[in-house]
Amino acid sequence: MQTLLLVPATYAIGFVTAIPVGPTQIEITKRSLRGYVPQAVMIAVGSAASDVMYGFLAMFGIAPFLQDGKVMTVFWFLSSAMLVGLGVFTLLPHARRKERAEAEAVLANGRLSLLLGFTIAVTNAPIVMWWLIYAQFIRKMGIVSAFSPDSAIVFVLSGGLGIASYLILLSFIMKRVGRSISKKTETVINLSLGIILILLSFYSIYKFLHPLQGGAARAIL
């Protein structure tokens, strides 16, 4: 009975949590609009795999590394560098034909997309906090009184499946959108996505310059 409630509840949490716009969603959108759905799905799979990895780290007691401000500073630096790099990569191809061709080749690379999806998510180490917060939420809801190893595995896999499901669904939705818009509109959308990536980097840069000293992590742990 516990598992029957835990699976759909955690799946729904993962699905909803993946909805807000972030670098993963933007990279999926860029590929899907161009018709590269398999590559967009690879982004989703790579991202979900990283999230599941962090879920296991959180649920099996390795989360205390969040208390180390120096460790988190490294992750915030990597995250900000990744976002700025993706933003610049998205904006530059509109300058010259050669750069556009190179960008197109990158978007069409399935293995690179898988690696990129994983890398984007793995630089977001605070996702561990997400798993801890929602594990606490599941307990408060009375779905589980305490997580056993088995229920923790179900919790992480169900949440990861919810995340992956939304991201894959987004791939197919954006493919349909791409069929109905003009090249000019697509260019405007891509420029907008590049700007959003740069704007998203500001938060990571701020956190890098003002590192968390572990207070939030200790409050949950």
N, C-alpha and C positions, 0 to 999 in steps of 0.2 A: 504493500500500500504506500509506504514511504517513497519508493522508487517511482511509482505511478504519478505521484505529485511532484517529485523533485525534477524529473525529466522535463515535463512541459513548462514548469515554472522557470527553470534555469535556461531552457531554450528560448523562452520569450524574453527573458532579461538580456541574453546575448544578442538576440535579433534587434531589440529596441536600442541597445547601447551602441550598435554599429551604425545607426542611422545618421547621427551628426556628421557634418562635413569635416573631413580630415585628409591628410595626405594620401592615405590608402584609397579613399573614395574618389579623390581627384585623379589619381593615376588610373583607376579603373574606368572612370568617365572618359579620360583622354583616349584610351585604347578602344573602348566600346563605340565611341562616336565615329572612329575611323573604321569600324567593322572588325577590329581585332578582338573578338569576344573570347576565344581560347586563351589569348594572352592576358586579358582582363581577369579571367577565371584563375589563371596562375597567380596573379597578384593577390586575389582573394584567398587562395589556398595557402600561399606563403605567409600572408598576414595572420590568418587564423591559426596556422601551425605555431607561429611565434607566440600568439596570445595563449594558446593551450600550454605551451612550454612554461610560460610565466604563471599560468594557473596552477600547474603542478608544483612549481617553486613556492608559490604562496601557500598552498594547502598542505604541503608536507614540510613546513617549518623552516624554509630557507629565506623567508622574506626579511629577516632582521638586517640584511645588508642595506635596506632602505634607511636605516638609522645612521649610516655613514655619509655625512655630507659630502666628503670628497668623492666617494663612489658616484653619488647622484650628480655631482657637478660634471663628471665625465660623460654621463648619459645625456645630460642637458646639452652639453657641447656637441655631442654627436648628433643629437636630434636637431639642433639649430643648424648645424652644417648641412645635414641631409635636406632639410626644408629649403634652405637658401639655394642649394645646388639644384634641387628639383624645380624650384621656381625659375631660376635662371635658364635651365635647360628647356623649360616650357616656353619661355618668352623669346629666347634667341633665335630659334628656327624660323621665325617670321621675318628675319632680317635678310637672309640670303638663301638662294635656291640650294646651294650645296649643303648648308646647315639643315635645311628642311629635309633633304634626302637622307642625311645621317640620322636625324631625329626619327624619321619614318622607319628606318631599319631597326632602331632601338625599340620602338613600340611594337614591332612585329616579331621580336625575339622572345619566344616562350620561356626559355631557361632563364634569361635575364629578368623577365617579368616575375618569375617565381622567386628568384633571389632578391629582387627589389622589394617585393611584397613582404618577405621575411625580414629584410634589413630595416625597412621603414618601421615595422612593428617592434623589432627587437631593440631599437634605440629608444623606445617608449617604455622604459622600465617601470615608471609609475603605474602601468597597467596592473602590477601586482596589487596596488591599493584597491583597484576595481574589484579584483577577485575577493579580497579580504572584506571589503564593504558589503558586497552582495552575499558572501557566505554568512556574514553577521545578519543581514536582512532575512535570509532563508531561515536561520535559527529563530529569529524574533517572530517570524510568521508561523512558527510551529511546524514547519514542513519536516525539519529534522531537529532533534533535541541537541545532538552533537554529531559531528562528522566522523564517521569511521573511515578507514582506508577505502573501502568499497564505495561508500556514498560520496567521498571526496572525488574519486575517479569519475563517477557518474556526473557529479556536479560540473567538473571541469570539461568533460567531453560534451555534455549537453550544451553548456554555455558556448563552447567553441563551435559547435554545430550551428547554433543560432547566429553567431557572428558570421560564419562562412555563408549561411543561407541568405542573409540579407545582402552581403557583398556580391554573391553570384547573381541574385535577383537584380541588383543594381546594374550588373553587366548587361543583362538582356533588355532591361528597360532603356538604358542609354543607347543600345544598338537600335532600338525602334525609333528613339528620338533622332538619332543620327541619320536615319533614312528620310526623315521628313523636314530636315533643315538644309539651308543653302550652305555653300562653301564659305560665304562671307560670314554667315551667322556662326558657323563652326569655328572660324578664325577668331571671332569676337569672344566666343565661349572659352577657347583655349587661352587667349590673352587674359581673360578674367580669372581663369584657374591658376595661371602663373602668378598673378598678383595676389590671389588668396594664399597661395603657398608661401610667398614672401611675408605676407601679413601674419600667417600662422607662426612663422619662425620668430616673430618678435616675443611671443610668450616664452618660447624655449630659451631665447637669448636672455630674457629677464631672469628666468629661473637659474640660468647658468651664472649670471652676475650676482644673484641673490639666492644662493643655495639653501635648500631646506636642511635644517639641522636635526632632522629625525623626530621632531615633536609629533607630527601627524602620524607617522608610522608607529611610534610608541603608543599613541592613544588607541590605535586599533589593535596592535599586537598585544 
